[in-house]
Amino acid sequence: MPRLALALSLLLATALPGAASMLVGQASVIDSDVLDLDGQRIMLYGLESVERGQTCLIDGTAWDCYPAAVRQLETLVSEGPVECEQVGEPDRYRRILAYCRIGEKDLNEAFVASGFAVARPDETDRFVAAEEAAKKAGLGLWQGKFLRPMDYRVSVGIMVDRP
């Protein structure tokens, strides 16, 4: 999307009463499902990815899947400016939950489709089909075995839904 269109989109989103809050700019990855966009932390809505320190298994061998998930998200984010639409209020850590796009690409869906994130049907069912396709193709995390992030957090005593 050209810069002028992105700027206009941001202007309209902030100027119209009741319009969704939009953030636009070059993002950097700060966690496996969290971006930094102009100093604001954005958590990708409708999905979650493996936690820092979490390992996965491929053919019975431990694989440090967290850095791989971060690299995949970095690769996707490097494709251009990110436009994020806020969903609800910020979480308890002041992160904005959001649907994000890069041009015409749905970033959240692309990350799930890569196999390095799983859908959160308790938030939205938008990404369930992308997860099923990644699982069937053995992509990303699905090339081996892993605990879903929620299950991993419980197993290590992190009793927060989104830490």
C-alpha positions in Angstrom: 0.0 0.0 0.0 1.5 3.4 -0.9 2.6 5.7 1.9 -0.1 8.2 1.1 -2.8 5.5 1.4 -1.4 4.3 4.7 -1.3 7.8 6.0 -4.8 8.5 4.9 -6.0 5.2 6.5 -4.4 6.2 9.8 -5.9 9.7 9.6 -9.4 8.4 8.9 -9.2 5.8 11.6 -8.2 8.3 14.3 -10.5 11.1 13.0 -13.8 9.3 12.6 -15.9 8.7 15.8 -16.2 5.0 16.5 -13.5 4.1 14.0 -11.2 1.3 15.0 -7.8 2.4 16.3 -5.1 1.9 13.6 -1.4 1.8 14.0 0.8 2.0 10.9 4.6 1.8 10.4 7.6 -0.4 10.2 7.4 -3.0 13.0 10.1 -5.0 14.8 9.6 -8.3 16.5 10.1 -8.4 20.3 8.6 -11.8 21.0 7.2 -14.8 19.2 3.8 -13.1 18.8 4.5 -9.5 19.8 5.6 -6.6 17.6 6.9 -3.1 18.4 5.3 -0.4 16.3 6.5 3.1 17.1 7.1 2.2 20.7 3.7 0.5 21.1 3.6 -3.3 21.8 1.2 -5.1 19.6 0.1 -8.7 20.4 -1.2 -10.5 17.4 -4.9 -11.3 18.0 -6.4 -14.7 17.4 -3.2 -16.7 17.6 -0.3 -17.5 19.9 3.1 -18.9 19.4 5.6 -20.8 21.5 7.1 -19.2 24.6 10.7 -18.2 25.3 12.5 -21.2 26.6 10.0 -23.7 25.2 11.4 -26.6 23.2 9.8 -28.8 20.7 10.7 -32.3 19.5 11.6 -33.4 16.0 12.1 -37.2 15.7 12.5 -37.4 19.5 15.3 -34.7 19.5 14.8 -31.4 21.3 14.6 -28.4 19.0 14.7 -24.8 20.2 11.6 -23.8 18.4 11.1 -20.4 20.0 13.9 -18.7 18.0 12.6 -20.3 14.8 9.2 -18.8 15.5 10.7 -15.4 16.1 12.7 -15.6 12.9 9.6 -16.6 10.9 7.7 -13.6 12.3 10.7 -11.3 11.5 10.7 -12.6 7.9 7.0 -11.8 7.5 7.4 -8.4 9.1 10.4 -7.5 6.9 8.1 -7.5 3.8 6.9 -3.9 4.4 5.0 -1.5 6.6 2.6 -3.0 9.0 -1.0 -1.7 9.5 -2.6 -3.0 12.7 -6.3 -2.6 13.8 -6.8 -2.7 17.5 -9.2 -5.3 19.0 -10.7 -4.2 22.3 -8.8 -2.6 25.1 -5.1 -3.1 25.8 -4.3 -6.1 28.0 -3.0 -6.0 31.5 0.5 -5.4 30.2 -0.6 -2.4 28.1 -0.1 -4.4 24.8 -2.6 -3.7 22.1 -4.3 -6.9 20.7 -4.6 -6.4 16.9 -5.2 -7.8 13.5 -2.3 -6.8 11.3 -1.7 -6.5 7.6 1.3 -6.0 5.3 -0.2 -4.6 2.1 -2.9 -7.0 1.2 -1.5 -9.9 3.3 -3.1 -10.7 6.6 -0.1 -11.0 8.9 -1.8 -13.0 11.6 -3.1 -15.5 9.1 0.2 -15.8 7.3 2.0 -16.5 10.6 -0.5 -19.3 11.5 -0.3 -20.6 7.9 3.5 -20.8 8.3 3.0 -23.3 11.1 4.9 -21.2 13.7 1.7 -20.0 15.5 -1.5 -21.7 16.5 -5.0 -20.4 16.2 -6.9 -19.2 19.3 -10.5 -20.1 18.5 -11.5 -18.7 21.9 -10.7 -15.3 20.4 -11.7 -15.9 16.8 -12.1 -18.8 14.4 -10.5 -16.8 11.5 -7.3 -18.8 11.6 -8.4 -22.3 12.4 -8.3 -23.3 8.7 -4.8 -21.9 8.3 -3.7 -24.0 11.3 -5.2 -27.1 9.9 -3.5 -26.6 6.6 -0.1 -26.0 8.3 -0.6 -29.1 10.5 -1.5 -31.3 7.5 1.5 -30.0 5.5 3.9 -30.5 8.5 5.0 -26.9 8.5 6.8 -25.0 11.3 6.0 -26.4 14.7 4.0 -29.1 13.1 7.1 -30.8 11.7 7.4 -32.4 15.1 5.8 -32.4 18.5 5.1 -29.4 20.8 2.9 -28.3 23.6 0.4 -25.6 22.7 1.6 -22.4 24.3 -1.3 -22.4 26.8 -0.5 -26.0 27.9 3.3 -25.2 28.1 2.6 -22.2 30.4 0.5 -24.4 32.7 3.2 -27.1 32.7 5.8 -24.6 33.9 3.5 -22.8 36.4 2.8 -19.6 34.4 -0.8 -19.1 35.3 -1.4 -16.2 33.0 -3.4 -16.5 29.8 -1.1 -14.1 27.8 2.1 -13.4 29.7 
